Amino acid sequence: ASSLIYVSCHPGTLARDIKRLKNKWQVKALQSIDMFPWTMHVELVALMSMVDE
Protein backbone atom coordinates (compact mmCIF):
# COMPACT_ATOMS: atom_id res chain seq x y z
CA ALA A 1 0.00 0.00 0.00
CA SER A 2 1.23 3.50 -0.76
CA SER A 3 -1.16 5.27 1.64
CA LEU A 4 -1.89 4.84 5.31
CA ILE A 5 -4.67 6.31 7.43
CA TYR A 6 -3.74 6.43 11.11
CA VAL A 7 -6.51 7.12 13.66
CA SER A 8 -5.53 7.89 17.24
CA CYS A 9 -7.25 9.12 20.38
CA HIS A 10 -3.95 10.08 22.03
CA PRO A 11 -1.78 12.88 20.54
CA GLY A 12 1.37 11.64 22.28
CA THR A 13 1.04 8.16 20.82
CA LEU A 14 0.40 9.54 17.35
CA ALA A 15 3.49 11.78 17.59
CA ARG A 16 5.60 8.85 18.83
CA ASP A 17 4.47 6.57 16.00
CA ILE A 18 4.86 9.21 13.29
CA LYS A 19 8.42 9.71 14.49
CA ARG A 20 9.04 5.95 14.29
CA LEU A 21 7.56 5.75 10.78
CA LYS A 22 9.22 8.89 9.35
CA ASN A 23 11.87 7.00 7.34
CA LYS A 24 9.23 5.30 5.16
CA TRP A 25 6.08 7.42 5.63
CA GLN A 26 5.30 11.14 5.61
CA VAL A 27 2.20 12.95 6.86
CA LYS A 28 0.19 14.54 4.05
CA ALA A 29 -2.77 15.72 6.14
CA LEU A 30 -3.75 15.79 9.80
CA GLN A 31 -7.25 16.44 11.13
CA SER A 32 -8.73 16.46 14.62
CA ILE A 33 -12.32 15.29 15.01
CA ASP A 34 -14.45 15.85 18.10
CA MET A 35 -16.52 12.66 17.97
CA PHE A 36 -17.43 12.83 21.65
CA PRO A 37 -18.17 16.50 22.45
CA TRP A 38 -19.21 15.71 26.02
CA THR A 39 -15.65 14.56 26.81
CA MET A 40 -12.22 16.20 26.64
CA HIS A 41 -11.03 13.66 24.03
CA VAL A 42 -10.53 14.23 20.32
CA GLU A 43 -9.71 11.75 17.60
CA LEU A 44 -6.77 12.50 15.32
CA VAL A 45 -6.67 11.25 11.75
CA ALA A 46 -3.40 11.34 9.82
CA LEU A 47 -3.17 10.62 6.11
CA MET A 48 0.30 9.31 5.36
CA SER A 49 2.00 8.35 2.12
CA MET A 50 5.02 6.20 1.46
CA VAL A 51 8.23 8.15 0.88
CA ASP A 52 9.75 7.70 -2.58
CA GLU A 53 13.09 5.96 -2.44
C-alpha positions as CSV (number, residue, x, y, z in Angstrom):
1,A,0.0,0.0,0.0
2,S,1.2,3.5,-0.8
3,S,-1.2,5.3,1.6
4,L,-1.9,4.8,5.3
5,I,-4.7,6.3,7.4
6,Y,-3.7,6.4,11.1
7,V,-6.5,7.1,13.7
8,S,-5.5,7.9,17.2
9,C,-7.2,9.1,20.4
10,H,-3.9,10.1,22.0
11,P,-1.8,12.9,20.5
12,G,1.4,11.6,22.3
13,T,1.0,8.2,20.8
14,L,0.4,9.5,17.4
15,A,3.5,11.8,17.6
16,R,5.6,8.9,18.8
17,D,4.5,6.6,16.0
18,I,4.9,9.2,13.3
19,K,8.4,9.7,14.5
20,R,9.0,5.9,14.3
21,L,7.6,5.8,10.8
22,K,9.2,8.9,9.3
23,N,11.9,7.0,7.3
24,K,9.2,5.3,5.2
25,W,6.1,7.4,5.6
26,Q,5.3,11.1,5.6
27,V,2.2,12.9,6.9
28,K,0.2,14.5,4.1
29,A,-2.8,15.7,6.1
30,L,-3.7,15.8,9.8
31,Q,-7.2,16.4,11.1
32,S,-8.7,16.5,14.6
33,I,-12.3,15.3,15.0
34,D,-14.5,15.8,18.1
35,M,-16.5,12.7,18.0
36,F,-17.4,12.8,21.7
37,P,-18.2,16.5,22.4
38,W,-19.2,15.7,26.0
39,T,-15.7,14.6,26.8
40,M,-12.2,16.2,26.6
41,H,-11.0,13.7,24.0
42,V,-10.5,14.2,20.3
43,E,-9.7,11.8,17.6
44,L,-6.8,12.5,15.3
45,V,-6.7,11.3,11.7
46,A,-3.4,11.3,9.8
47,L,-3.2,10.6,6.1
48,M,0.3,9.3,5.4
49,S,2.0,8.3,2.1
50,M,5.0,6.2,1.5
51,V,8.2,8.2,0.9
52,D,9.7,7.7,-2.6
53,E,13.1,6.0,-2.4
